[in-house]
């Protein structure tokens, strides 16, 4: 599985709820709200002033260590 900046937050959390930690780190504390579930990682990063490429890399690194 590869996460991209187009991955929706709801999809990401349904794959692995532990990935919420990476969203919290960027200041996104509303990961449980219905609106955020439909947001892409890129959209969330734009709103929170975070680097989407760094976030995607961190999440994909996390998944690669889970194997």
PDB file of N, H, CA, C and O in Angstrom:
ATOM      1  N   UNK A   1       0.832  -1.179   0.000  1.00  0.00           N
ATOM      2  CA  UNK A   1       0.000   0.000   0.000  1.00  0.00           C
ATOM      3  C   UNK A   1       0.873   1.236   0.000  1.00  0.00           C
ATOM      4  O   UNK A   1       1.836   1.323   0.761  1.00  0.00           O
ATOM      5  N   UNK A   2       0.540   2.188  -0.847  1.00  0.00           N
ATOM      6  H   UNK A   2      -0.242   2.118  -1.465  1.00  0.00           H
ATOM      7  CA  UNK A   2       1.254   3.452  -0.903  1.00  0.00           C
ATOM      8  C   UNK A   2       0.261   4.587  -0.709  1.00  0.00           C
ATOM      9  O   UNK A   2      -0.757   4.666  -1.397  1.00  0.00           O
ATOM     10  N   UNK A   3       0.569   5.448   0.222  1.00  0.00           N
ATOM     11  H   UNK A   3       1.396   5.384   0.781  1.00  0.00           H
ATOM     12  CA  UNK A   3      -0.242   6.624   0.491  1.00  0.00           C
ATOM     13  C   UNK A   3       0.263   7.755  -0.391  1.00  0.00           C
ATOM     14  O   UNK A   3       1.470   7.913  -0.575  1.00  0.00           O
ATOM     15  N   UNK A   4      -0.663   8.547  -0.939  1.00  0.00           N
ATOM     16  H   UNK A   4      -1.644   8.419  -0.789  1.00  0.00           H
ATOM     17  CA  UNK A   4      -0.300   9.706  -1.749  1.00  0.00           C
ATOM     18  C   UNK A   4      -0.953  10.944  -1.148  1.00  0.00           C
ATOM     19  O   UNK A   4      -1.741  10.850  -0.206  1.00  0.00           O
ATOM     20  N   UNK A   5      -0.622  12.087  -1.696  1.00  0.00           N
ATOM     21  H   UNK A   5       0.018  12.163  -2.460  1.00  0.00           H
ATOM     22  CA  UNK A   5      -1.233  13.321  -1.195  1.00  0.00           C
ATOM     23  C   UNK A   5      -2.711  13.399  -1.531  1.00  0.00           C
ATOM     24  O   UNK A   5      -3.429  14.231  -0.977  1.00  0.00           O
ATOM     25  N   UNK A   6      -3.176  12.537  -2.437  1.00  0.00           N
ATOM     26  H   UNK A   6      -2.592  11.861  -2.888  1.00  0.00           H
ATOM     27  CA  UNK A   6      -4.595  12.483  -2.784  1.00  0.00           C
ATOM     28  C   UNK A   6      -5.394  11.528  -1.889  1.00  0.00           C
ATOM     29  O   UNK A   6      -6.619  11.464  -1.989  1.00  0.00           O
ATOM     30  N   UNK A   7      -4.707  10.793  -1.022  1.00  0.00           N
ATOM     31  H   UNK A   7      -3.712  10.846  -0.940  1.00  0.00           H
ATOM     32  CA  UNK A   7      -5.385   9.875  -0.107  1.00  0.00           C
ATOM     33  C   UNK A   7      -6.266  10.675   0.845  1.00  0.00           C
ATOM     34  O   UNK A   7      -5.834  11.677   1.414  1.00  0.00           O
ATOM     35  N   UNK A   8      -7.488  10.225   1.007  1.00  0.00           N
ATOM     36  H   UNK A   8      -7.839   9.411   0.545  1.00  0.00           H
ATOM     37  CA  UNK A   8      -8.418  10.902   1.922  1.00  0.00           C
ATOM     38  C   UNK A   8      -8.137  10.473   3.359  1.00  0.00           C
ATOM     39  O   UNK A   8      -7.768   9.328   3.621  1.00  0.00           O
ATOM     40  N   UNK A   9      -8.315  11.392   4.261  1.00  0.00           N
ATOM     41  H   UNK A   9      -8.615  12.321   4.048  1.00  0.00           H
ATOM     42  CA  UNK A   9      -8.022  11.131   5.668  1.00  0.00           C
ATOM     43  C   UNK A   9      -8.856   9.976   6.203  1.00  0.00           C
ATOM     44  O   UNK A   9      -8.349   9.138   6.949  1.00  0.00           O
ATOM     45  N   UNK A  10     -10.125   9.925   5.832  1.00  0.00           N
ATOM     46  H   UNK A  10     -10.537  10.606   5.226  1.00  0.00           H
ATOM     47  CA  UNK A  10     -10.979   8.823   6.271  1.00  0.00           C
ATOM     48  C   UNK A  10     -10.459   7.476   5.799  1.00  0.00           C
ATOM     49  O   UNK A  10     -10.492   6.494   6.540  1.00  0.00           O
ATOM     50  N   UNK A  11      -9.981   7.434   4.571  1.00  0.00           N
ATOM     51  H   UNK A  11      -9.954   8.232   3.968  1.00  0.00           H
ATOM     52  CA  UNK A  11      -9.413   6.193   4.016  1.00  0.00           C
ATOM     53  C   UNK A  11      -8.156   5.803   4.785  1.00  0.00           C
ATOM     54  O   UNK A  11      -7.980   4.641   5.152  1.00  0.00           O
ATOM     55  N   UNK A  12      -7.294   6.768   5.025  1.00  0.00           N
ATOM     56  H   UNK A  12      -7.436   7.712   4.727  1.00  0.00           H
ATOM     57  CA  UNK A  12      -6.061   6.509   5.758  1.00  0.00           C
ATOM     58  C   UNK A  12      -6.357   5.944   7.141  1.00  0.00           C
ATOM     59  O   UNK A  12      -5.748   4.959   7.557  1.00  0.00           O
ATOM     60  N   UNK A  13      -7.280   6.561   7.843  1.00  0.00           N
ATOM     61  H   UNK A  13      -7.774   7.362   7.505  1.00  0.00           H
ATOM     62  CA  UNK A  13      -7.600   6.104   9.200  1.00  0.00           C
ATOM     63  C   UNK A  13      -8.292   4.747   9.204  1.00  0.00           C
ATOM     64  O   UNK A  13      -8.161   3.985  10.161  1.00  0.00           O
ATOM     65  N   UNK A  14      -9.026   4.444   8.138  1.00  0.00           N
ATOM     66  H   UNK A  14      -9.133   5.063   7.360  1.00  0.00           H
ATOM     67  CA  UNK A  14      -9.660   3.122   8.079  1.00  0.00           C
ATOM     68  C   UNK A  14      -8.629   2.030   7.815  1.00  0.00           C
ATOM     69  O   UNK A  14      -8.842   0.875   8.184  1.00  0.00           O
ATOM     70  N   UNK A  15      -7.539   2.379   7.195  1.00  0.00           N
ATOM     71  H   UNK A  15      -7.366   3.317   6.896  1.00  0.00           H
ATOM     72  CA  UNK A  15      -6.456   1.418   6.953  1.00  0.00           C
ATOM     73  C   UNK A  15      -5.701   1.142   8.250  1.00  0.00           C
ATOM     74  O   UNK A  15      -5.401  -0.006   8.577  1.00  0.00           O
ATOM     75  N   UNK A  16      -5.397   2.222   8.986  1.00  0.00           N
ATOM     76  H   UNK A  16      -5.641   3.154   8.719  1.00  0.00           H
ATOM     77  CA  UNK A  16      -4.645   2.076  10.234  1.00  0.00           C
ATOM     78  C   UNK A  16      -4.913   3.300  11.115  1.00  0.00           C
ATOM     79  O   UNK A  16      -4.431   4.394  10.821  1.00  0.00           O
ATOM     80  N   UNK A  17      -5.670   3.118  12.177  1.00  0.00           N
ATOM     81  H   UNK A  17      -6.061   2.230  12.415  1.00  0.00           H
ATOM     82  CA  UNK A  17      -6.017   4.230  13.079  1.00  0.00           C
ATOM     83  C   UNK A  17      -4.777   4.848  13.725  1.00  0.00           C
ATOM     84  O   UNK A  17      -4.813   6.005  14.144  1.00  0.00           O
ATOM     85  N   UNK A  18      -3.695   4.100  13.808  1.00  0.00           N
ATOM     86  H   UNK A  18      -3.665   3.161  13.467  1.00  0.00           H
ATOM     87  CA  UNK A  18      -2.466   4.620  14.419  1.00  0.00           C
ATOM     88  C   UNK A  18      -1.851   5.763  13.623  1.00  0.00           C
ATOM     89  O   UNK A  18      -1.019   6.506  14.144  1.00  0.00           O
ATOM     90  N   UNK A  19      -2.256   5.909  12.357  1.00  0.00           N
ATOM     91  H   UNK A  19      -2.932   5.305  11.933  1.00  0.00           H
ATOM     92  CA  UNK A  19      -1.711   6.997  11.549  1.00  0.00           C
ATOM     93  C   UNK A  19      -2.235   8.358  12.013  1.00  0.00           C
ATOM     94  O   UNK A  19      -1.723   9.390  11.580  1.00  0.00           O
ATOM     95  N   UNK A  20      -3.233   8.376  12.873  1.00  0.00           N
ATOM     96  H   UNK A  20      -3.649   7.537  13.224  1.00  0.00           H
ATOM     97  CA  UNK A  20      -3.744   9.637  13.415  1.00  0.00           C
ATOM     98  C   UNK A  20      -2.639  10.420  14.107  1.00  0.00           C
ATOM     99  O   UNK A  20      -2.678  11.650  14.135  1.00  0.00           O
ATOM    100  N   UNK A  21      -1.657   9.724  14.664  1.00  0.00           N
ATOM    101  H   UNK A  21      -1.625   8.725  14.641  1.00  0.00           H
ATOM    102  CA  UNK A  21      -0.551  10.398  15.345  1.00  0.00           C
ATOM    103  C   UNK A  21       0.169  11.376  14.420  1.00  0.00           C
ATOM    104  O   UNK A  21       0.611  12.434  14.869  1.00  0.00           O
ATOM    105  N   UNK A  22       0.291  11.041  13.144  1.00  0.00           N
ATOM    106  H   UNK A  22      -0.068  10.182  12.779  1.00  0.00           H
ATOM    107  CA  UNK A  22       0.985  11.907  12.200  1.00  0.00           C
ATOM    108  C   UNK A  22       0.153  13.149  11.877  1.00  0.00           C
ATOM    109  O   UNK A  22       0.700  14.223  11.630  1.00  0.00           O
ATOM    110  N   UNK A  23      -1.159  12.996  11.882  1.00  0.00           N
ATOM    111  H   UNK A  23      -1.604  12.123  12.084  1.00  0.00           H
ATOM    112  CA  UNK A  23      -2.052  14.132  11.665  1.00  0.00           C
ATOM    113  C   UNK A  23      -2.040  15.043  12.888  1.00  0.00           C
ATOM    114  O   UNK A  23      -2.044  16.267  12.749  1.00  0.00           O
ATOM    115  N   UNK A  24      -2.026  14.458  14.078  1.00  0.00           N
ATOM    116  H   UNK A  24      -2.023  13.465  14.190  1.00  0.00           H
ATOM    117  CA  UNK A  24      -1.947  15.247  15.309  1.00  0.00           C
ATOM    118  C   UNK A  24      -0.662  16.075  15.332  1.00  0.00           C
ATOM    119  O   UNK A  24      -0.669  17.238  15.737  1.00  0.00           O
ATOM    120  N   UNK A  25       0.445  15.461  14.892  1.00  0.00           N
ATOM    121  H   UNK A  25       0.451  14.517  14.563  1.00  0.00           H
ATOM    122  CA  UNK A  25       1.738  16.140  14.881  1.00  0.00           C
ATOM    123  C   UNK A  25       1.716  17.405  14.024  1.00  0.00           C
ATOM    124  O   UNK A  25       2.423  18.368  14.323  1.00  0.00           O
ATOM    125  N   UNK A  26       0.908  17.408  12.959  1.00  0.00           N
ATOM    126  H   UNK A  26       0.334  16.626  12.716  1.00  0.00           H
ATOM    127  CA  UNK A  26       0.854  18.592  12.083  1.00  0.00           C
ATOM    128  C   UNK A  26      -0.197  19.589  12.547  1.00  0.00           C
ATOM    129  O   UNK A  26      -0.425  20.602  11.887  1.00  0.00           O
ATOM    130  N   UNK A  27      -0.843  19.310  13.684  1.00  0.00           N
ATOM    131  H   UNK A  27      -0.658  18.487  14.220  1.00  0.00           H
ATOM    132  CA  UNK A  27      -1.815  20.237  14.242  1.00  0.00           C
ATOM    133  C   UNK A  27      -3.254  19.944  13.879  1.00  0.00           C
ATOM    134  O   UNK A  27      -4.145  20.741  14.171  1.00  0.00           O
ATOM    135  N   UNK A  28      -3.489  18.808  13.247  1.00  0.00           N
ATOM    136  H   UNK A  28      -2.765  18.160  13.009  1.00  0.00           H
ATOM    137  CA  UNK A  28      -4.851  18.456  12.861  1.00  0.00           C
ATOM    138  C   UNK A  28      -5.469  17.601  13.954  1.00  0.00           C
ATOM    139  O   UNK A  28      -5.294  16.383  13.981  1.00  0.00           O
ATOM    140  N   UNK A  29      -6.194  18.251  14.854  1.00  0.00           N
ATOM    141  H   UNK A  29      -6.337  19.240  14.833  1.00  0.00           H
ATOM    142  CA  UNK A  29      -6.764  17.551  16.005  1.00  0.00           C
ATOM    143  C   UNK A  29      -8.224  17.174  15.791  1.00  0.00           C
ATOM    144  O   UNK A  29      -8.859  16.618  16.687  1.00  0.00           O
ATOM    145  N   UNK A  30      -8.757  17.469  14.620  1.00  0.00           N
ATOM    146  H   UNK A  30      -8.242  17.920  13.891  1.00  0.00           H
ATOM    147  CA  UNK A  30     -10.175  17.174  14.353  1.00  0.00           C
ATOM    148  C   UNK A  30     -10.314  15.976  13.409  1.00  0.00           C
ATOM    149  O   UNK A  30     -11.207  15.956  12.562  1.00  0.00           O
ATOM    150  N   UNK A  31      -9.448  14.995  13.548  1.00  0.00           N
ATOM    151  H   UNK A  31      -8.722  15.012  14.236  1.00  0.00           H
ATOM    152  CA  UNK A  31      -9.458  13.857  12.624  1.00  0.00           C
ATOM    153  C   UNK A  31     -10.740  13.037  12.698  1.00  0.00           C
ATOM    154  O   UNK A  31     -11.036  12.283  11.771  1.00  0.00           O
ATOM    155  N   UNK A  32     -11.493  13.163  13.758  1.00  0.00           N
ATOM    156  H   UNK A  32     -11.252  13.775  14.511  1.00  0.00           H
ATOM    157  CA  UNK A  32     -12.721  12.396  13.886  1.00  0.00           C
ATOM    158  C   UNK A  32     -13.948  13.071  13.302  1.00  0.00           C
ATOM    159  O   UNK A  32     -15.006  12.448  13.211  1.00  0.00           O
ATOM    160  N   UNK A  33     -13.830  14.334  12.905  1.00  0.00           N
ATOM    161  H   UNK A  33     -12.970  14.840  12.979  1.00  0.00           H
ATOM    162  CA  UNK A  33     -15.014  15.027  12.400  1.00  0.00           C
ATOM    163  C   UNK A  33     -15.326  14.574  10.973  1.00  0.00           C
ATOM    164  O   UNK A  33     -14.410  14.282  10.203  1.00  0.00           O
ATOM    165  N   UNK A  34     -16.593  14.513  10.620  1.00  0.00           N
ATOM    166  H   UNK A  34     -17.336  14.750  11.245  1.00  0.00           H
ATOM    167  CA  UNK A  34     -16.993  14.019   9.294  1.00  0.00           C
ATOM    168  C   UNK A  34     -16.367  14.785   8.131  1.00  0.00           C
ATOM    169  O   UNK A  34     -16.041  14.185   7.106  1.00  0.00           O
ATOM    170  N   UNK A  35     -16.198  16.083   8.270  1.00  0.00           N
ATOM    171  H   UNK A  35     -16.463  16.570   9.102  1.00  0.00           H
ATOM    172  CA  UNK A  35     -15.628  16.871   7.167  1.00  0.00           C
ATOM    173  C   UNK A  35     -14.182  16.480   6.887  1.00  0.00           C
ATOM    174  O   UNK A  35     -13.776  16.403   5.728  1.00  0.00           O
ATOM    175  N   UNK A  36     -13.409  16.236   7.928  1.00  0.00           N
ATOM    176  H   UNK A  36     -13.739  16.299   8.870  1.00  0.00           H
ATOM    177  CA  UNK A  36     -12.001  15.896   7.714  1.00  0.00           C
ATOM    178  C   UNK A  36     -11.840  14.536   7.048  1.00  0.00           C
ATOM    179  O   UNK A  36     -10.850  14.302   6.355  1.00  0.00           O
ATOM    180  N   UNK A  37     -12.793  13.644   7.247  1.00  0.00           N
ATOM    181  H   UNK A  37     -13.597  13.834   7.810  1.00  0.00           H
ATOM    182  CA  UNK A  37     -12.704  12.313   6.651  1.00  0.00           C
ATOM    183  C   UNK A  37     -12.690  12.370   5.125  1.00  0.00           C
ATOM    184  O   UNK A  37     -12.119  11.496   4.473  1.00  0.00           O
ATOM    185  N   UNK A  38     -13.312  13.387   4.564  1.00  0.00           N
ATOM    186  H   UNK A  38     -13.776  14.097   5.093  1.00  0.00           H
ATOM    187  CA  UNK A  38     -13.390  13.515   3.105  1.00  0.00           C
ATOM    188  C   UNK A  38     -12.275  14.378   2.530  1.00  0.00           C
ATOM    189  O   UNK A  38     -12.158  14.516   1.313  1.00  0.00           O
ATOM    190  N   UNK A  39     -11.464  14.955   3.396  1.00  0.00           N
ATOM    191  H   UNK A  39     -11.559  14.843   4.385  1.00  0.00           H
ATOM    192  CA  UNK A  39     -10.365  15.808   2.972  1.00  0.00           C
ATOM    193  C   UNK A  39      -9.178  14.955   2.549  1.00  0.00           C
ATOM    194  O   UNK A  39      -8.911  13.913   3.146  1.00  0.00           O
ATOM    195  N   UNK A  40      -8.468  15.398   1.520  1.00  0.00           N
ATOM    196  H   UNK A  40      -8.685  16.245   1.035  1.00  0.00           H
ATOM    197  CA  UNK A  40      -7.232  14.706   1.151  1.00  0.00           C
ATOM    198  C   UNK A  40      -6.117  15.177   2.075  1.00  0.00           C
ATOM    199  O   UNK A  40      -6.239  16.202   2.745  1.00  0.00           O
ATOM    200  N   UNK A  41      -5.042  14.423   2.100  1.00  0.00           N
ATOM    201  H   UNK A  41      -4.943  13.590   1.556  1.00  0.00           H
ATOM    202  CA  UNK A  41      -3.892  14.844   2.892  1.00  0.00           C
ATOM    203  C   UNK A  41      -3.380  16.192   2.408  1.00  0.00           C
ATOM    204  O   UNK A  41      -2.976  17.032   3.211  1.00  0.00           O
ATOM    205  N   UNK A  42      -3.397  16.395   1.112  1.00  0.00           N
ATOM    206  H   UNK A  42      -3.725  15.712   0.460  1.00  0.00           H
ATOM    207  CA  UNK A  42      -2.924  17.661   0.555  1.00  0.00           C
ATOM    208  C   UNK A  42      -3.790  18.831   1.029  1.00  0.00           C
ATOM    209  O   UNK A  42      -3.268  19.880   1.407  1.00  0.00           O
ATOM    210  N   UNK A  43      -5.100  18.650   1.008  1.00  0.00           N
ATOM    211  H   UNK A  43      -5.524  17.798   0.701  1.00  0.00           H
ATOM    212  CA  UNK A  43      -6.012  19.710   1.464  1.00  0.00           C
ATOM    213  C   UNK A  43      -5.791  20.011   2.943  1.00  0.00           C
ATOM    214  O   UNK A  43      -5.760  21.175   3.344  1.00  0.00           O
ATOM    215  N   UNK A  44      -5.639  18.973   3.745  1.00  0.00           N
ATOM    216  H   UNK A  44      -5.664  18.028   3.419  1.00  0.00           H
ATOM    217  CA  UNK A  44      -5.414  19.157   5.178  1.00  0.00           C
ATOM    218  C   UNK A  44      -4.110  19.895   5.434  1.00  0.00           C
ATOM    219  O   UNK A  44      -4.046  20.773   6.295  1.00  0.00           O
ATOM    220  N   UNK A  45      -3.082  19.544   4.697  1.00  0.00           N
ATOM    221  H   UNK A  45      -3.134  18.831   3.998  1.00  0.00           H
ATOM    222  CA  UNK A  45      -1.784  20.196   4.870  1.00  0.00           C
ATOM    223  C   UNK A  45      -1.842  21.667   4.465  1.00  0.00           C
ATOM    224  O   UNK A  45      -1.213  22.513   5.101  1.00  0.00           O
ATOM    225  N   UNK A  46      -2.587  21.968   3.418  1.00  0.00           N
ATOM    226  H   UNK A  46      -3.098  21.280   2.901  1.00  0.00           H
ATOM    227  CA  UNK A  46      -2.734  23.364   2.999  1.00  0.00           C
ATOM    228  C   UNK A  46      -3.384  24.176   4.117  1.00  0.00           C
ATOM    229  O   UNK A  46      -2.929  25.275   4.435  1.00  0.00           O
ATOM    230  N   UNK A  47      -4.439  23.641   4.708  1.00  0.00           N
ATOM    231  H   UNK A  47      -4.808  22.748   4.449  1.00  0.00           H
ATOM    232  CA  UNK A  47      -5.162  24.343   5.771  1.00  0.00           C
ATOM    233  C   UNK A  47      -4.289  24.531   7.014  1.00  0.00           C
ATOM    234  O   UNK A  47      -4.364  25.558   7.688  1.00  0.00           O
ATOM    235  N   UNK A  48      -3.461  23.524   7.307  1.00  0.00           N
ATOM    236  H   UNK A  48      -3.399  22.690   6.759  1.00  0.00           H
ATOM    237  CA  UNK A  48      -2.672  23.552   8.535  1.00  0.00           C
ATOM    238  C   UNK A  48      -1.232  24.001   8.321  1.00  0.00           C
ATOM    239  O   UNK A  48      -0.425  23.961   9.250  1.00  0.00           O
ATOM    240  N   UNK A  49      -0.905  24.427   7.108  1.00  0.00           N
ATOM    241  H   UNK A  49      -1.560  24.460   6.353  1.00  0.00           H
ATOM    242  CA  UNK A  49       0.439  24.938   6.831  1.00  0.00           C
ATOM    243  C   UNK A  49       1.533  23.901   6.982  1.00  0.00           C
ATOM    244  O   UNK A  49       2.645  24.215   7.406  1.00  0.00           O
ATOM    245  N   UNK A  50       1.216  22.668   6.635  1.00  0.00           N
ATOM    246  H   UNK A  50       0.313  22.413   6.291  1.00  0.00           H
ATOM    247  CA  UNK A  50       2.183  21.576   6.757  1.00  0.00           C
ATOM    248  C   UNK A  50       2.668  21.142   5.381  1.00  0.00           C
ATOM    249  O   UNK A  50       2.005  21.382   4.372  1.00  0.00           O
ATOM    250  N   UNK A  51       3.816  20.508   5.352  1.00  0.00           N
ATOM    251  H   UNK A  51       4.354  20.313   6.172  1.00  0.00           H
ATOM    252  CA  UNK A  51       4.421  20.004   4.114  1.00  0.00           C
ATOM    253  C   UNK A  51       3.821  18.638   3.788  1.00  0.00           C
ATOM    254  O   UNK A  51       4.096  17.658   4.479  1.00  0.00           O
ATOM    255  N   UNK A  52       3.010  18.573   2.748  1.00  0.00           N
ATOM    256  H   UNK A  52       2.786  19.370   2.186  1.00  0.00           H
ATOM    257  CA  UNK A  52       2.324  17.324   2.392  1.00  0.00           C
ATOM    258  C   UNK A  52       3.319  16.234   1.999  1.00  0.00           C
ATOM    259  O   UNK A  52       3.109  15.065   2.320  1.00  0.00           O
ATOM    260  N   UNK A  53       4.390  16.600   1.314  1.00  0.00           N
ATOM    261  H   UNK A  53       4.561  17.550   1.054  1.00  0.00           H
ATOM    262  CA  UNK A  53       5.361  15.584   0.892  1.00  0.00           C
ATOM    263  C   UNK A  53       6.058  14.954   2.097  1.00  0.00           C
ATOM    264  O   UNK A  53       6.312  13.749   2.114  1.00  0.00           O
ATOM    265  N   UNK A  54       6.361  15.764   3.092  1.00  0.00           N
ATOM    266  H   UNK A  54       6.154  16.742   3.078  1.00  0.00           H
ATOM    267  CA  UNK A  54       6.989  15.237   4.312  1.00  0.00           C
ATOM    268  C   UNK A  54       6.022  14.324   5.058  1.00  0.00           C
ATOM    269  O   UNK A  54       6.420  13.279   5.572  1.00  0.00           O
ATOM    270  N   UNK A  55       4.751  14.719   5.118  1.00  0.00           N
ATOM    271  H   UNK A  55       4.427  15.569   4.701  1.00  0.00           H
ATOM    272  CA  UNK A  55       3.742  13.902   5.795  1.00  0.00           C
ATOM    273  C   UNK A  55       3.550  12.567   5.086  1.00  0.00           C
ATOM    274  O   UNK A  55       3.520  11.522   5.735  1.00  0.00           O
ATOM    275  N   UNK A  56       3.422  12.590   3.770  1.00  0.00           N
ATOM    276  H   UNK A  56       3.446  13.439   3.242  1.00  0.00           H
ATOM    277  CA  UNK A  56       3.243  11.356   2.991  1.00  0.00           C
ATOM    278  C   UNK A  56       4.445  10.436   3.184  1.00  0.00           C
ATOM    279  O   UNK A  56       4.279   9.228   3.348  1.00  0.00           O
ATOM    280  N   UNK A  57       5.641  10.994   3.167  1.00  0.00           N
ATOM    281  H   UNK A  57       5.776  11.976   3.034  1.00  0.00           H
ATOM    282  CA  UNK A  57       6.849  10.182   3.367  1.00  0.00           C
ATOM    283  C   UNK A  57       6.836   9.539   4.752  1.00  0.00           C
ATOM    284  O   UNK A  57       7.145   8.357   4.899  1.00  0.00           O
ATOM    285  N   UNK A  58       6.478  10.327   5.761  1.00  0.00           N
ATOM    286  H   UNK A  58       6.227  11.287   5.641  1.00  0.00           H
ATOM    287  CA  UNK A  58       6.451   9.809   7.134  1.00  0.00           C
ATOM    288  C   UNK A  58       5.454   8.653   7.259  1.00  0.00           C
ATOM    289  O   UNK A  58       5.747   7.641   7.894  1.00  0.00           O
ATOM    290  N   UNK A  59       4.282   8.812   6.652  1.00  0.00           N
ATOM    291  H   UNK A  59       4.044   9.634   6.136  1.00  0.00           H
ATOM    292  CA  UNK A  59       3.259   7.759   6.725  1.00  0.00           C
ATOM    293  C   UNK A  59       3.703   6.520   5.954  1.00  0.00           C
ATOM    294  O   UNK A  59       3.542   5.400   6.439  1.00  0.00           O
ATOM    295  N   UNK A  60       4.257   6.708   4.766  1.00  0.00           N
ATOM    296  H   UNK A  60       4.388   7.618   4.372  1.00  0.00           H
ATOM    297  CA  UNK A  60       4.724   5.554   3.989  1.00  0.00           C
ATOM    298  C   UNK A  60       5.895   4.858   4.675  1.00  0.00           C
ATOM    299  O   UNK A  60       6.003   3.633   4.614  1.00  0.00           O
ATOM    300  N   UNK A  61       6.775   5.620   5.327  1.00  0.00           N
ATOM    301  H   UNK A  61       6.688   6.615   5.376  1.00  0.00           H
ATOM    302  CA  UNK A  61       7.863   5.011   6.106  1.00  0.00           C
ATOM    303  C   UNK A  61       7.286   4.170   7.245  1.00  0.00           C
ATOM    304  O   UNK A  61       7.756   3.065   7.515  1.00  0.00           O
ATOM    305  N   UNK A  62       6.270   4.704   7.902  1.00  0.00           N
ATOM    306  H   UNK A  62       5.888   5.602   7.683  1.00  0.00           H
ATOM    307  CA  UNK A  62       5.591   3.965   8.979  1.00  0.00           C
ATOM    308  C   UNK A  62       5.032   2.644   8.451  1.00  0.00           C
ATOM    309  O   UNK A  62       5.224   1.598   9.071  1.00  0.00           O
ATOM    310  N   UNK A  63       4.339   2.686   7.305  1.00  0.00           N
ATOM    311  H   UNK A  63       4.183   3.536   6.801  1.00  0.00           H
ATOM    312  CA  UNK A  63       3.765   1.465   6.748  1.00  0.00           C
ATOM    313  C   UNK A  63       4.857   0.470   6.326  1.00  0.00           C
ATOM    314  O   UNK A  63       4.675  -0.739   6.464  1.00  0.00           O
ATOM    315  N   UNK A  64       5.967   0.964   5.822  1.00  0.00           N
ATOM    316  H   UNK A  64       6.114   1.947   5.710  1.00  0.00           H
ATOM    317  CA  UNK A  64       7.036   0.048   5.390  1.00  0.00           C
ATOM    318  C   UNK A  64       7.667  -0.661   6.587  1.00  0.00           C
ATOM    319  O   UNK A  64       8.193  -1.764   6.440  1.00  0.00           O
ATOM    320  N   UNK A  65       7.621  -0.052   7.755  1.00  0.00           N
ATOM    321  H   UNK A  65       7.193   0.844   7.875  1.00  0.00           H
ATOM    322  CA  UNK A  65       8.163  -0.669   8.974  1.00  0.00           C
ATOM    323  C   UNK A  65       7.186  -1.667   9.584  1.00  0.00           C
ATOM    324  O   UNK A  65       7.578  -2.465  10.437  1.00  0.00           O
ATOM    325  N   UNK A  66       5.922  -1.639   9.164  1.00  0.00           N
ATOM    326  H   UNK A  66       5.604  -0.991   8.471  1.00  0.00           H
ATOM    327  CA  UNK A  66       4.895  -2.525   9.720  1.00  0.00           C
ATOM    328  C   UNK A  66       4.946  -3.917   9.115  1.00  0.00           C
ATOM    329  O   UNK A  66       4.294  -4.829   9.626  1.00  0.00           O
ATOM    330  N   UNK A  67       5.685  -4.102   8.067  1.00  0.00           N
ATOM    331  H   UNK A  67       6.215  -3.362   7.652  1.00  0.00           H
ATOM    332  CA  UNK A  67       5.722  -5.396   7.370  1.00  0.00           C
ATOM    333  C   UNK A  67       6.490  -6.429   8.143  1.00  0.00           C
ATOM    334  O   UNK A  67       6.614  -7.569   7.695  1.00  0.00           O
TER     335      UNK A  67
END
